[in-house]
Amino acid sequence: MQQNDSLRNVAIIAHVDHGKTTLVDALFKQSGVFRADQRVDDRVMDKMDLERERGITIAAKNCAVRWKGVKINIIDTPGHADFGGEVERSLSMASGAILLVDSSEGPLPQTRFVLRKTLEAGLPVVVVINKIDRKDARPQEVLNEIYDLFIDLGASEEQLEFPVLYAIGRSGVAMNNIDDPQEDLSPLFEAILTKIPGPAYDPEQPFQMLVADLDYSDYLGRLAVGRIMHGKVFAKESLACIGEGGEARPLRATRLQVYDGLQLSEVEEARPGDIVVLAGIEDVTIGDTICTRESPRALPRIRVDEPTVAMRFGINTSPLAGREGKLVQSRAIQDRLVKESLRNVAIRVEETSDRDAFLVKGRGEFQMAILIETMRREGFELSVGRPEVILKKDANGKTLEPIEHLYVDCDEIFMGVVTDKLAQRKGRMLNCTNNGTGRVRLEFSVPSRGLIGYRDEFLTDTKGTGIMNSYLEGYEEWRGDFPTRFSGSIVADRPGSAVAYALFNLEPRGTLFVEPGDPVYEGMIVGEHNRDNDIDVNATKEKKLTNLRAAGKDENVILTPVKKMTLEHALHFVREDELVEVTPQSLRLRKVELSSLKRYQIAGKAAKSKS
């Protein structure tokens, strides 16, 4: 095997919010991608609106910088475990990784997740302890925790010999030793060149490329992105594509491009190790091998972890359907979901017995929420059900469920309520660490279904000061039933517009979700009931006026302000017999069966069958 020493393919991995994208910004500026006087936005790699709004990386992205004549392809990966599919396919293009760890927080659950994937791929790692300018920085302790994590994950001897750098990503400085002068990122560039090898290839092998990503251009059509494993490729060369079935299909790329800074530049040929973009290829999916027609040979396909969460996506069937969205047909929803599954290896789409509804499987509820939010911004109207975990059966026929390893960081005073809530959800405490700072670190083993909807409760219980993170630990035997929600729903029993007088009289019954003037319909959920049962109410009832003079002045109706429900909160709130109605401008909650009479009949039959 030979190495292409003029090239480095580096993935940047870290827990969410540990500074990956900020560090990439600094690498851009110091490598000369931008002019000295050029104004550049922060987080230039995060181009999606949702990424900028939420401050997280959702999709892995590629770019390239140059340092001392060597081209460095940088792959910015998401830090959230729900987007683990993005991490896995990104690592298939890398020959090394930079692990970024916060100098105060240390390695967190997603650090473990992304590092495990990197070590399994056999990649060398450069460790960067970031944000050493924090007042609560503890770099030496964090370094010891990183060593413990490497050993815990079964790192090889070579992988344990990792170089360590200290950095302040925001200031664009890196040091080999913590006491070194803070100048620039040269030490990091040098570590990449010396510690991460160039891509290895066999000069005897013909051209082979593994498709790791797909994109779409309005001008060029579908784009296949991947790293050349062996051989050279030329523009407009006759090629073949080997799919999952193993059959080679002829194809022809209309254009060959490579990354240059943030842009793509067209080239006539590309060499082993290059990350290239082939344009004009229609029938290709992630994991396929593109090779020569003369000697077609498939590479091992990208394998990702199995999905753990499923959700029902269907058309909007409410009386208010079609008022806001332009894409409302089941065919349009299906095409969009299939398109997403082609671009995202962690998502799978299945048909259901209802031809207007589809089952979407993925890594987590957050990943699903991002997909739904993206679709509503594209003009879709749809109804979605509560996220449900995917169960398995073992060899003895016992039901297995996904289990999360949960880390909680909160003030001591909230430890009791957190432990109690998680115990109700069949959680088991594994560890408790109290360093005497007033905060405690707790570890739990919790069923994945127990965490659906808990995040909002956790933030309320800890007054917004708690931090919780988790990663999938594996499958264990079913731990038993527990209530998903301890309150019922307040359901409208007729159509119309919500009236202040009616809402004022409903306030003692629970928390309301609608305001005066909002449209309501039979079966729409207008609030959360204080008790555990559902109640049907008239939210459109007006005060009856008479011509008799009142003895006293009528009281002004003053309503409690309504907290607008977010998409994540709505998905957490609904029960098995409820749906979230998603439109470009609105989020509404509703019963699956809108008719109150039919719901009573169904409830009566269910009670009769139990007795």
C-alpha positions in Angstrom: 0.0 0.0 0.0 1.2 3.5 -0.8 0.2 6.9 0.7 -0.8 10.1 -0.9 1.3 12.5 1.2 0.0 15.6 -0.6 -3.4 15.1 1.0 -5.0 14.7 4.5 -8.7 13.7 5.1 -9.6 14.8 8.7 -12.9 14.4 10.5 -13.6 16.8 13.4 -15.6 14.9 16.1 -16.9 16.2 19.4 -19.9 16.4 21.8 -22.5 18.9 20.7 -21.4 22.6 21.6 -17.8 21.8 22.3 -16.6 24.2 19.5 -16.1 22.1 16.3 -17.7 24.6 13.9 -16.0 27.6 15.6 -12.6 25.9 15.3 -13.2 25.2 11.6 -14.0 28.9 11.1 -10.5 29.7 12.6 -8.8 27.1 10.4 -10.4 28.7 7.3 -9.2 32.2 8.3 -5.6 31.2 9.1 -5.1 29.0 6.0 -5.9 31.8 3.6 -9.3 30.7 2.4 -10.6 34.2 3.1 -8.9 37.6 2.3 -7.5 39.5 5.3 -10.1 42.2 4.9 -13.0 39.9 4.0 -16.0 40.0 6.3 -17.1 36.4 7.2 -20.1 35.2 9.2 -19.5 33.0 12.2 -20.1 29.2 11.7 -19.7 29.4 7.9 -20.1 25.7 7.6 -23.6 25.7 9.1 -25.7 26.8 6.1 -29.1 25.3 7.0 -31.5 27.8 8.7 -32.2 25.2 11.4 -28.5 24.8 12.1 -28.0 28.6 12.6 -31.2 28.9 14.7 -30.4 26.0 17.1 -26.6 26.5 17.1 -25.9 22.8 16.2 -24.5 20.9 13.2 -27.2 18.6 11.7 -25.6 17.5 8.5 -21.9 16.6 7.9 -20.1 18.9 5.5 -16.9 19.0 3.6 -14.4 21.7 2.8 -10.7 22.0 2.1 -7.8 24.2 3.2 -4.1 24.2 2.3 -1.1 24.3 4.6 2.5 24.1 3.4 1.5 22.7 0.1 -0.7 19.9 1.6 -4.4 19.9 0.9 -6.4 19.1 4.1 -10.0 18.0 3.5 -12.0 18.8 6.7 -15.2 17.0 7.5 -17.3 18.8 10.1 -19.5 16.1 11.8 -22.6 16.6 14.0 -22.1 16.1 17.7 -25.7 14.9 18.5 -26.2 11.1 18.8 -29.5 11.4 16.8 -27.4 12.3 13.8 -25.0 9.4 14.2 -25.7 8.2 10.7 -24.0 11.4 9.5 -20.9 10.6 11.7 -20.6 7.1 10.4 -20.7 7.9 6.7 -18.3 10.9 7.3 -15.7 8.6 8.9 -15.7 6.4 5.8 -14.0 9.3 4.0 -11.5 10.2 6.7 -8.0 8.9 7.4 -7.8 10.5 10.8 -9.8 12.5 13.3 -9.5 15.5 15.6 -11.3 14.9 18.9 -12.4 18.2 20.5 -13.2 18.2 24.2 -14.4 21.1 26.4 -11.8 21.8 29.1 -14.5 22.2 31.8 -17.2 19.7 30.8 -14.8 16.9 29.8 -15.9 13.9 27.7 -19.7 13.6 27.6 -22.0 11.0 26.1 -21.8 12.1 22.5 -18.0 12.3 22.9 -18.1 8.6 23.8 -20.4 7.8 20.8 -18.3 9.6 18.1 -15.0 8.4 19.6 -16.3 4.8 19.6 -17.2 5.0 15.9 -13.7 6.5 15.2 -11.8 3.8 17.0 -13.8 1.1 15.4 -12.9 2.5 12.0 -9.2 2.2 13.1 -8.4 5.9 12.6 -5.6 7.8 14.5 -6.8 10.6 16.7 -5.4 14.0 17.6 -6.9 15.2 20.9 -7.6 19.0 21.3 -8.7 20.2 24.7 -10.7 23.3 23.8 -11.9 26.4 25.7 -8.9 26.5 28.1 -9.7 30.2 28.8 -12.8 29.2 30.8 -12.8 30.2 34.5 -13.8 26.6 35.4 -11.3 25.0 33.0 -9.6 21.8 34.4 -7.4 20.6 31.5 -5.4 18.0 33.4 -8.4 16.3 34.9 -10.1 16.3 31.5 -7.0 14.7 29.9 -7.1 11.9 32.5 -10.8 11.4 31.7 -10.0 11.2 28.0 -7.4 8.5 28.7 -9.9 6.6 30.8 -12.5 6.8 27.9 -10.0 5.6 25.3 -9.1 2.6 27.5 -12.8 1.9 28.2 -13.6 1.9 24.5 -10.8 -0.7 23.8 -8.4 1.6 21.9 -5.3 0.0 20.5 -1.7 0.7 21.7 -1.2 3.0 18.6 -4.4 4.9 19.2 -3.5 5.4 22.9 -0.4 7.2 21.9 -2.4 10.2 20.8 -1.0 13.8 20.7 -2.6 16.4 22.9 -3.1 20.1 22.1 -4.7 22.9 24.0 -6.8 25.4 22.2 -9.1 28.5 22.4 -11.2 28.0 19.2 -12.9 31.4 19.5 -9.5 33.2 19.5 -8.0 30.9 16.9 -5.0 29.7 19.0 -3.6 26.2 19.7 -0.6 25.1 21.9 1.4 21.9 22.4 1.7 22.8 26.1 -0.7 24.7 28.2 2.0 27.3 29.1 3.1 27.9 25.6 2.5 31.4 24.1 -0.9 31.8 22.5 -0.2 32.7 18.8 -2.2 30.9 16.2 -3.3 27.4 15.0 0.1 26.4 13.5 0.6 23.6 16.2 -2.7 22.1 15.1 -1.9 22.3 11.4 1.5 20.7 12.1 -0.1 17.9 14.2 -2.4 17.1 11.3 0.5 16.9 8.9 2.7 14.8 11.2 0.3 12.6 13.1 -2.4 11.9 10.5 -1.2 9.8 7.6 -2.1 10.5 3.9 -4.8 8.3 2.5 -3.5 4.8 1.7 -4.2 3.1 -1.7 -3.1 0.2 -3.8 -1.5 1.5 -7.0 -2.3 -1.9 -8.7 -6.0 -1.5 -8.2 -8.4 0.2 -10.7 -10.6 3.2 -9.7 -12.9 2.6 -6.8 -15.0 5.1 -4.9 -17.5 4.6 -2.0 -20.5 6.9 -2.1 -20.7 8.5 1.4 -23.1 11.4 0.7 -25.7 12.6 -1.8 -26.6 16.1 -2.7 -28.7 17.8 -5.4 -28.1 20.7 -7.7 -30.8 22.4 -9.8 -28.3 22.7 -12.6 -26.3 19.4 -12.4 -28.9 17.0 -10.9 -27.9 14.4 -8.3 -24.4 14.7 -6.8 -22.5 11.6 -5.5 -19.9 12.5 -2.8 -17.2 10.1 -1.7 -13.5 9.3 -1.3 -11.4 7.6 -4.0 -10.1 4.5 -2.4 -7.9 3.3 -5.4 -7.0 4.5 -8.8 -7.6 7.7 -10.8 -10.9 9.0 -12.3 -11.3 11.3 -15.3 -14.1 13.7 -16.1 -16.8 12.2 -18.4 -15.3 8.7 -18.0 -17.5 5.7 -18.6 -18.1 4.2 -15.1 -20.1 1.5 -13.4 -22.1 1.6 -10.1 -22.5 -1.5 -7.8 -25.6 -1.3 -5.6 -26.7 -3.4 -2.7 -27.7 -6.3 -5.0 -24.1 -6.6 -6.3 -24.9 -6.0 -10.0 -22.9 -3.4 -11.9 -24.9 -0.8 -13.8 -23.2 1.4 -16.4 -23.2 5.2 -15.7 -21.5 8.3 -16.9 -20.7 11.3 -14.7 -21.2 14.6 -16.5 -18.8 16.6 -14.2 -16.0 15.9 -11.8 -15.5 18.3 -8.9 -13.3 18.6 -5.7 -13.5 20.8 -2.7 -11.5 24.0 -2.7 -12.2 26.0 0.5 -16.0 26.2 0.8 -16.5 25.9 -2.9 -16.4 23.1 -5.5 -14.0 23.5 -8.4 -14.2 21.4 -11.6 -11.1 19.2 -12.4 -10.2 16.9 -15.3 -8.8 14.1 -13.1 -8.7 13.1 -9.4 -6.2 10.9 -7.6 -6.5 8.3 -4.8 -7.6 9.8 -1.5 -9.4 12.8 -3.1 -12.9 13.5 -1.9 -14.8 14.1 -5.1 -18.2 15.1 -6.2 -19.6 13.3 -9.4 -22.4 15.2 -11.0 -25.3 13.9 -13.2 -25.5 10.4 -11.7 -29.2 9.6 -11.1 -29.5 6.0 -9.9 -27.1 5.9 -7.0 -27.5 5.6 -3.2 -25.2 6.0 -0.1 -23.0 2.9 0.3 -22.8 2.1 -3.5 -19.4 1.6 -5.1 -18.5 3.6 -8.3 -15.8 1.9 -10.3 -14.5 1.2 -13.8 -16.7 -0.8 -16.3 -13.7 -3.0 -17.2 -13.1 -4.4 -13.7 -16.1 -3.7 -11.4 -15.4 -4.6 -7.8 -17.5 -3.6 -4.8 -16.2 -2.0 -1.6 -17.7 -2.9 1.8 -20.9 -0.9 2.3 -21.4 1.7 5.0 -23.1 0.1 7.9 -25.0 2.2 10.4 -26.6 1.3 13.8 -30.2 0.1 13.6 -33.0 2.7 14.2 -34.5 2.8 17.6 -37.5 5.1 17.2 -40.5 5.0 14.9 -43.1 7.6 14.1 -46.2 7.7 12.0 -46.3 10.3 9.2 -49.7 10.9 7.5 -51.7 13.4 5.6 -53.5 16.2 7.5 -57.2 15.1 7.9 -58.4 17.8 10.2 -61.2 20.2 9.2 -58.5 23.0 8.8 -56.5 20.9 6.3 -55.2 22.7 3.2 -55.5 26.2 4.4 -51.7 26.9 4.8 -49.7 24.3 3.1 -49.2 23.8 -0.6 -48.0 20.1 -0.3 -50.8 18.1 1.3 -51.1 14.9 -0.8 -49.9 11.5 0.5 -47.9 11.0 -2.7 -45.9 14.3 -2.0 -45.2 13.3 1.6 -44.1 9.8 0.5 -41.7 11.2 -2.2 -40.2 13.6 0.3 -39.7 10.9 2.9 -38.1 8.6 0.4 -35.8 11.4 -0.8 -34.7 11.9 2.9 -34.0 8.2 3.3 -31.7 8.3 0.2 -29.7 11.2 1.7 -29.7 10.1 5.3 -28.6 6.5 5.9 -30.0 6.4 9.4 -33.7 7.0 8.2 -35.9 4.2 6.9 -39.4 4.6 5.4 -42.0 1.8 5.4 -45.6 1.7 4.2 -48.5 0.9 6.6 -51.9 -0.6 6.2 -53.2 2.9 5.8 -52.2 4.1 2.3 -52.2 7.7 3.5 -49.7 7.1 6.4 -46.1 6.0 6.5 -43.8 4.6 9.2 -40.5 6.5 9.6 -37.7 4.9 11.6 -34.7 6.8 12.9 -32.2 7.3 15.7 -34.1 9.5 18.0 -37.0 11.9 18.5 -34.7 15.0 17.9 -33.8 13.7 14.5 -37.5 13.2 13.7 -38.3 16.7 15.0 -35.7 18.2 12.7 -37.1 16.3 9.7 -40.7 17.5 10.5 -39.6 21.1 10.9 -37.7 21.0 7.6 -40.8 19.6 5.8 -43.2 22.2 7.3 -40.8 25.0 6.1 -40.9 23.5 2.6 -44.7 23.9 2.6 -45.9 20.4 3.7 -49.0 19.8 5.8 -49.0 16.5 7.8 -50.1 14.7 10.9 -47.5 12.8 13.1 -48.0 10.4 16.0 -46.1 10.0 19.2 -42.5 8.6 18.9 -42.5 4.9 19.7 -39.4 2.8 20.5 -38.7 -0.2 18.2 -38.8 -3.4 20.2 -37.0 -6.7 19.4 -37.5 -10.4 20.3 -34.7 -12.6 21.6 -34.1 -16.3 20.8 -36.5 -17.3 23.7 -39.3 -15.0 22.5 -38.8 -12.4 25.2 -39.4 -8.7 24.4 -36.3 -6.5 24.3 -36.3 -2.7 24.4 -33.5 -0.1 23.8 -31.8 1.2 26.9 -30.0 4.5 27.2 -27.1 5.4 29.4 -28.1 8.8 30.8 -25.8 11.4 32.3 -27.4 14.1 34.5 -25.6 17.2 35.9 -27.7 19.3 38.2 -27.7 21.2 41.5 -27.8 19.1 44.7 -31.3 20.3 45.7 -32.8 18.9 42.5 -31.3 15.4 42.9 -34.3 14.0 44.7 -36.9 15.1 42.1 -34.8 13.9 39.2 -34.1 10.5 40.8 -37.8 10.1 41.6 -39.0 11.0 38.1 -36.5 8.6 36.5 -37.4 5.8 38.9 -41.1 6.2 37.8 -39.8 5.6 34.2 -38.0 2.4 35.2 -34.6 4.1 35.4 -31.9 2.6 37.6 -29.1 4.7 39.2 -25.6 3.5 38.3 -23.4 6.2 39.8 -23.5 9.4 41.8 -20.6 11.8 42.0 -20.6 14.9 44.4 -17.4 17.0 44.2 -18.6 19.4 46.9 -19.3 22.2 44.4 -23.0 22.2 44.9 -23.7 20.2 41.8 -23.9 16.4 41.4 -23.3 14.1 38.4 -25.7 11.2 38.2 -25.7 8.2 35.8 -28.8 6.1 35.0 -29.7 3.2 32.9 -33.2 4.2 31.5 -35.4 2.7 28.8 -35.4 4.9 25.7 -39.2 5.2 25.9 -38.8 6.7 29.4 -36.9 9.7 28.0 -39.5 10.5 25.4 -41.1 13.6 26.8 -38.9 13.8 29.9 -36.5 16.5 28.7 -39.1 19.3 29.1 -40.0 18.0 32.6 -36.3 17.9 33.5 -35.7 21.5 32.5 -38.8 22.6 34.6 -37.8 20.5 37.6 -34.2 21.8 37.6 -35.3 25.4 36.8 -33.4 25.4 33.5 -30.0 24.7 35.2 -29.8 21.0 34.6 -27.9 19.2 31.8 -28.8 15.8 30.5 -27.2 13.7 27.8 -27.6 10.1 26.8 -26.4 7.5 24.4 -27.8 4.1 23.3 -26.3 1.4 25.4 -28.0 -1.6 23.8 -31.1 -3.8 24.2 -32.4 -5.3 27.5 -35.4 -7.2 28.6 -38.7 -5.2 28.8 -38.8 -3.4 32.2 -42.6 -3.1 32.4 -45.3 -0.5 31.7 -45.4 3.0 33.1 -47.7 6.0 32.4 -46.4 8.2 29.5 -48.3 11.2 30.9 -50.0 11.8 34.3 -52.6 14.3 33.0 -55.5 14.1 30.5 -56.5 16.4 27.6 -59.1 19.1 27.3 -60.8 18.5 24.0 -63.1 20.8 22.0 -66.5 19.3 21.3 -67.6 21.6 18.4 -66.1 23.7 15.7 -65.8 27.5 15.8 -63.5 30.2 17.2 -62.2 30.2 20.8 -64.0 32.8 22.9 -62.4 34.6 25.9 -65.5 34.0 28.1 -65.3 30.2 27.5 -61.6 30.0 28.0 -61.8 32.0 31.3 -64.2 29.5 32.7 -62.0 26.6 31.5 -58.8 27.9 33.1 -59.4 26.2 36.5 -59.6 22.9 34.7 -55.9 23.0 33.5 -53.4 24.7 31.2 -54.8 26.0 27.9 -53.1 26.0 24.5 -55.4 28.3 22.6 -56.1 32.0 22.6 -59.3 33.9 21.9 -60.0 33.9 18.1 -58.0 30.8 17.4 -60.0 28.3 15.2 -61.0 25.1 17.0 -62.8 21.9 15.8 -64.3 18.8 17.3 -61.6 16.5 18.6 -58.9 19.3 18.8 -57.0 19.4 22.1 -57.2 22.9 23.5 -55.4 22.3 26.8 -54.0 19.9 29.4 -56.4 18.6 32.1 -55.4 18.8 35.8 -56.6 15.2 36.2 -55.6 12.0 34.4 -58.8 11.8 32.3 -59.9 13.6 29.1 -62.8 16.0 29.2 -64.9 17.4 26.3 -65.6 21.2 26.5 -67.2 24.0 24.6 -64.4 26.5 23.9 -66.7 28.6 21.7 -69.3 29.4 24.4 -70.2 33.1 24.5 -71.7 35.1 27.4 -75.4 35.6 27.1 -76.4 39.2 27.0 -79.7 40.6 28.4 -81.4 43.9 28.4 -81.5 44.0 32.2 -79.1 46.4 33.9 -76.6 44.6 36.1 -76.3 45.6 39.7 -72.5 45.7 39.5 -70.1 46.3 36.8 -69.2 43.3 34.6 -65.7 42.0 35.4 -63.2 42.2 32.6 -62.0 38.8 31.5 -58.2 38.5 32.1 -56.7 35.3 30.8 -53.4 33.7 31.7 -50.9 34.2 28.8 -50.7 31.0 26.7 -47.2 29.5 26.2 -47.0 28.6 22.5 -46.1 24.9 22.2 -42.9 24.0 20.3 -42.7 21.0 18.0 -40.6 19.0 20.4 -43.0 19.7 23.3 -46.0 18.8 21.1 -44.4 15.4 20.1 -43.6 14.7 23.8 -47.1 15.7 25.0 -49.3 13.6 22.7 -50.4 10.1 23.8 -51.0 7.0 21.6 -54.5 8.1 20.7 -53.4 11.7 19.7 -51.7 13.3 16.8 -49.8 16.5 16.1 -51.2 18.5 13.2 -48.2 20.3 11.5 -48.7 23.1 9.0 -46.3 25.8 7.8 -47.7 28.4 10.2 -49.4 26.3 12.9 -49.0 23.4 15.4 -52.2 21.9 16.7 -52.9 18.8 18.8 -55.9 16.5 18.1 -57.4 13.1 18.8 -56.9 10.4 16.2 -60.7 10.0 16.3 -62.3 13.4 16.1 -65.9 12.4 16.9 -66.5 12.5 20.7 -69.3 9.9 20.3 -67.0 7.5 18.5 -64.3 7.9 21.1 -66.8 7.1 23.9 -67.9 4.0 22.0 -64.3 2.9 21.5 -63.6 3.5 25.3 -66.7 1.5 26.2 -65.7 -1.5 24.1 -62.2 -1.4 25.5 -63.5 -1.4 29.1 -65.9 -4.2 28.3 -63.2 -6.4 26.8 -61.0 -5.9 29.9 -63.8 -7.0 32.3 
